[in-house]
Amino acid sequence: SWKLAPFNDPSFEIWGLNELYLFISQIQGGRYDRWFELHAQEGLLSDAKRSNAAPDAYIENLKKLTCPIYMQRHWDDIPNSLPYPMAQICEAFPNPAPGWKPYLTNSISYMLALAIMEEFVEIHVFGVDMSHDTEYSGLRPSCEYFLGLAVGKGIKVYIPPTADLLK
């Protein structure tokens, strides 16, 4: 459902993650305003393998992005990288279990938490198709948890009918 995103509507802020920029750049008018690559360095190498790119090529592509890139930390060789505000997210979304961190199991959950913390009035989720019979089935509950928090805070949430979230 990522192709349904309103890339050409300037009233939307478009967020993307991992290697999706390779596909967005193929859409006429395809744009993005913030990027998320939240894997540890070992994860970046895994993403490179998944997209059949050499690890160095994947890092080189990240260096070319002109928008803010949220990462676990700032990388000097990726100029637009900035650390994801984990401390603020932990404070904003404490887990009720003593000593536990927020219920963040995947990059989408991190993105949703940031959007909620920044008090967006609407969140539209495209391209997040986490069916039960895939590797993502264990990650889906965290996304649905943050979508529920968003709705509870009065944020309008839109999920395309073809997506599996909240079903």
N, C-alpha and C positions, 0 to 999 in steps of 0.2 A: 504493500500500500504506500510505499515511500514516494512513488511517482505521482500520487494524488496531492502531495504537499503543495501549498500555495507559494511556490518559489518566486512567482512574478508579482505577488501582492506585497507592496512595501509596508503595509500595516502589520505584517507578520514579521517577527524575528525568527529566523531559521537557525536551528541548532542541528549539528550533525555529529557523527562520531566515527571513530576508527577509520576505515578506508572508504567510506561512503562518498567522499569528495570525488573519487574517481568516476562515480556514476553521475553525481549531480552536475559535474562539469560538462557532461554530454547533453544535458537538457538546455534548450534555448532559454536564456534568462536564468538558468540555474544559479543560485547564489546561496550563501550561508553567512551568518553573522557571528556565530560562536562555534567552536569546535571542541570536542571532548576526546581525549586519548588518555584514559585513566589506568591503563595497565602498567605494571612495573616494567622495567627494562626487558625482562625476560618475556613479558606479555607482548611487547612491541615486536620482538623477534617472532613470536608465534603469529601475530597478525600478518607480518610480512610473509611467512610461509603460507598462511591461509589464502592470501591474495596472490600467491605465486610471484611475489616480488622478493628481490634480495633484501636482507635487512637494511643494508646501507641505502638502497633505493627508497625503502619505506620512510626512513628517517629524512632523506633528502626531500621527499614529497611533503612531509610535515613542515620542513623548514620553509617551503614555498607558500604555505597558507598565510594569508594576509590578515586574518581575523584573530581574536584571542583564542588560544588553545589551552584548555584546562587540562592539566596533567597532575601527577602526584607531586611533582616539584617543578621548579623552573629549570630548564635545560639551557645552558649558555649557548649551545649550538642550534637551538630552536628559538629564534628571537621572540616570537609571539607567545611562547609558553608562559603560563602562570600557574602557580599552585592552586589546586582546587581548595576551597575554603573549608576544609574538613573540621577544624575546631568549631567554627560557627555552625556548621551543619549538626555536629554532635550536640551542641548547646540547644539548637532550635528543635531537634528531634530526638530527645533522649529516649533510650529504650527503657521501659519500666522494670526490666530485670536488672538488678543491681550489678554494676560493673560491665554491662554489655554495651557494645557500640550500637549506633542506629542500624536499622534493618536494611542495609544496603548490600545487595548481593550481585549487582551488575551496574554497568554504566548508565543504563536508562534510569534506574532508581536514583543514581547520583544527580542526573540531569533534572529529574522531577523534583527532588529535594531542593535543588538550587532555585528552580522556578517558583516553588512554593515560598521559600525563604525570601526571595526577591519580590514577592507579592504580585505576581502576574495575575491578571483578572481572568485570563483564559489560557488553557493549555490544550493544544491539539497534538495528538500523538499519531504520527505516520510512520509506517515501516517497522513497527514493533509487532511482529506476528509470532507469538510464543505459544504455539499449539502444545497440547499435553503430550504428544508422542514424539517430541524432539528433545535435543539436549537442553533446550531452554525451559523445559517444564519446571525445573527446580528454581529458575530465576523469576518466573512469572509472578509468584505471590508477592515478592518485594515490590514489583512495579504496581501491582494492584493495591497494595497497602498504601503506597504514596499517592496513587490516584484517589483512593478513598480519603486520605488526609486532605488532598486538594479540594475535593467536593465538600468535605466537612468544614473547610475554611471559606466556603462560598465561591470558590474558583470554578468557572465553567470548564468542563472537560469534554473534549470531542475525540472520539475514537471512530475511525472509518468502519462501516458495517462489515467489511471483509476481514478486519483484524480480529484476533482471538481474545484480546484483553477484555476483562470484565464480562465474560460470558461463561 
